[in-house]
C-alpha cells in the first residue's frame, strides 16, 4: 500500500530522519508528562487550585498525545536508528486508515475531540475531579486516546499518515487550538468564580482571580506549544506544493483500476457484436 510500506514523500523522509534517539526522547517526554499529570503532587495541587487542574488537563489533552504521536511507540528500529518495518498490527491498521481518506472522517474526529474537551472543562465535571482524585485516571483514559487519534490526523507518525490535505489539517488544528483558547478567555475574563469546589481564603495562597488568570494562561500556552508548530509545518509544506504527493498517485491508480474493470465488462459485449 502506497504511503505505508516505505519512505516516499518528503514528509516521510523528514519523519524518518528523527531516528531512534529523537523518537525515544520525545516519547520519554510524553511518558514524563503522563507521570507528572497523575503524580500525587500535581493531583494534590489540582484539588487546591484551578490552575493545577488546568495543567493536569492540558498535559493529558494536548502534551501527552502529541508526544506519543511524534514518538511513535508502535515503531521498531534498527541499531542504526533508521525506521524499520512497523509491527503487523500497526501496518494493518495503517492500511485500513489509508483506505478511508474521506475528509469527513478527519472532521468527525476533531468534533469528537472537541466534545470530550468541553465535557472535561464543564464546571460540574471540574468540581467532581477536584473532589474525587480517582477521576483523574478516567480523565487520562479518555483524553489521551482521543488526543492521539486527533494528532494522527495532523502529523505523520509512521506507518500512520494523515488522511486529509494540508489546508484541511490547518483548519482542524486551528479549531482544536481555538477551542482551548476560547475556554481560557472565558475563564480569564470572568469576574466570578467558575468552580464551587475551590475555596480561596484571602492571604492563604493564590487569590480567586490570580488562580483563574493562571488557569487561562495554562489553557492558552500548552495548546499554543502543541498546535502552532503543526500549523507552521503544514503551511510551509502547502506553500511549497508538497501536499501529499502520494495522493495523486493513489488517485491515478484507482482510475486505472476502474478503467481496467470497465474494459473487462465491455470486452464480452464487443465479442458478441
N, C-alpha and C positions, 0 to 999 in steps of 0.2 A: 504494500500500500504506500503510495507516494506520501511523503510527509511524516512517515513513521519509522521506516526501516533504516534511513541513512541521514547524512548531513548534507542537505542540498541547498536550502535557501540561505541568504546572508544572515538572517535571524538565527537559524540553527547553528551556523558556524560560530557566531558570536557567543551563543549559549554554551557550545562545546568548549570554547577556549577558557571558560570559567574553571574547568578542571576539577579534579578531586579535592584539592586543598580549598579552593574557593567555595565549593558547594558545602564541604564539611563545616567551614567556618560559619556560613550563613545558616545552615541547618542547626549548628550549635547555638547560634544567637537565638534562633526561634525556640529551641528547647529551653534555653535560659529564660526567655520571656515567659514561656508557659509555666516554668517552675516558679518564677517570680510572681506571676498573677495568682497562683494557687498557694503561695507560701504563707505561713502564719502571720508574719509581719504585715504583709500587704492586705491580707484578709482582715486583720485587726484594724488596720488603718481605714479600710473600706467601710467598716462598721461605725467608725467615728466621724469620718469626713466624706462628703460627696465627691471631693476631688480624688480621694483614694479609690472609691468605687469606679469613678470615671477612668482612672488609669488602668484598673483591672479590666474593665470592659474594653477599653481601646486596645490593650495588648491582645486580648482574646479575639476581638473582631477584625483587627487590621494587622498588627505587627506579627503575630504568630502565623496566621495563614499565609501572609506574603513570604515570610522566611521559609516556611515549609514548601511553598510552591517553587521559589527560586532554588532552594537547597535540594529539591527533587530527591527525597529519601527513597523513592522507588527505583532509582538507578543503581546499577553496578558499574564498577570502574576497573580498568586495567591498572597495573602498577605505575605506569607512566602518567596516569591522571587523566587520560582521554576517556571519553564516554564509550562505554561498552553496551552491548545489546541489553535492553531492559528485560526484566523477568516476563515470563509468558503472560501472566495475568495483566500486567501493565500494558503490554503490547496489544493484547486482545481488546482491552478497554479503550486504548487509544484509537484502534481501528474502528471500534463501534462508534466512538465520538466523531471520528472523521467522516463517517457516512451520514451524520446528522448535522450538517453545516448551515441549517436554516437560521437566519438572524433571529427569528422569533425565540429560538431556544436560549440564545445568549441573553436576550431581553428578559425572558421569563426567569432566568437565574438571578439577574440583577433585582427584579421585582421581589423574588423570594428573599434575597439578602436584605433588601430594604425593610421588608415586613418583619424579619427576625430582629434587625437592629432596632426598629421602632418599638417592637414588643419588649425588648430588654431595657429600653430607656423610659418606658411608662413610669410615672411616679409611683404607682402602686407596686410595680414589679421591683423597682429600685429599693423601695421601702422593705419589701419582702426579702431581698438579698441582704440588706443591712441587718435584718433581724434574724435571719437563718443563714449562716455562713455555708452550710452544705449546698445551698443553691448555686454557689459559685462553680461547683463541679458540673451541674446541669447546664449552667451558662457556657462553660467550656465545651461541653459535648454538643451544643447546638451551634455556637458561633464559629468555632474552628472549622468543622467540616463545611459549613455553608460558605465561610470565607475562602477556604481553599477552592471550592467549586467556582466562586466568583473570579479569583485570581487566575485560575486555569483558563478562563475566557479572555484574560487580558495579557497573559505572559506566556512565552514559550517555556515549557518545562518538560524536556524530553523524557519519554516519547510523546507527550501530550502537546498539541499545538492549538493556538486559539482558533475558534471556529467562525470568527467574524472578521470583517475587513478592518483596517486601521481606523478609518473615520468612525465606524461604529464603536470600536474599542475606546476611542477618545470620548465619545458621548457616554458610554456605560461607566467608565472610570469617573467622569465628571459627576454623573448622577450619584454614585455611591459616595464620593467625597463631599459633595454639597449637602447630602442628607445629614451627615455628621456635623457639617459646619452650621447648617440651619438649627439643629438641636443645640449646638454650642451658643449661637447667638441668642436663641430664646432664653437659655439659662443665664447667659452673661448680662442681658439687658433687663432681666426680671427684677422687680423691686420687692418681691416677697419670696419666701422660701418655697421651693417646689416639693420638698420631701419631708414628710412628717416624722420619719424615723431618726432624723438627725437633730440633735439639740445643741445649740451653740450658746454657751454661757459666756457673757462678757468678761474679758480678762483671762479666759481659760482657752488657750489655743486660737485657732482661726475663727474670725467672726463669720456670720452668715454670708455677708456679701463677698468677703475675701475668699471664702470656700467656693462660692458659686463662680466668681471670676476665675479662680484657678481651674475649676472644672471646665469652664468654657475654653480656656487656653489649652487644656489637655485634649479635649474633643476636637479642637482645631488643629493642633500641632501634629498629633500622631497620624491622622489621615493625610495631612499635607506631606509628611515624610514618605508615606507609602504610595500615594497616588500621583503626586507631581512627577517623580521620575518616570512612571509609566506613561503619563501624558506626554512628557518630553520625548521619550524614546519613540512612541508611536507617531507623534507629529513629525519628528525628523525623518523617520522611515517613510511616512506618507509623502512628504515633500521630495524625498529622493526618488520616489517612484518604485520602491521595492516592496510594495504592498502585496504580500502573499504570492510570490511568484509561482508557487505550486498550484494555485487555484486555477489559473488559465490552462495549465497542462491537464488538470483534472477535468476541466470543462471540455477541452478538446477530446480527451479520451472518452468521456461519456458520450459526446456527439458521434464519435467514430463507432462506438458500440451500438448506438441507436440506428445509425445508417446501415451497419452490417446486419442488424436484425431486420430492418426494412427490406434489404436486398434478399435475405433468405425467404421472407414472406412473398416477395414479388417474383422470385425465380420460378416456382411451380406455375404461377399464372402465365409467365412467358412461355414455358414449355407447353402448356395446354393450348395457348394460342397458336 
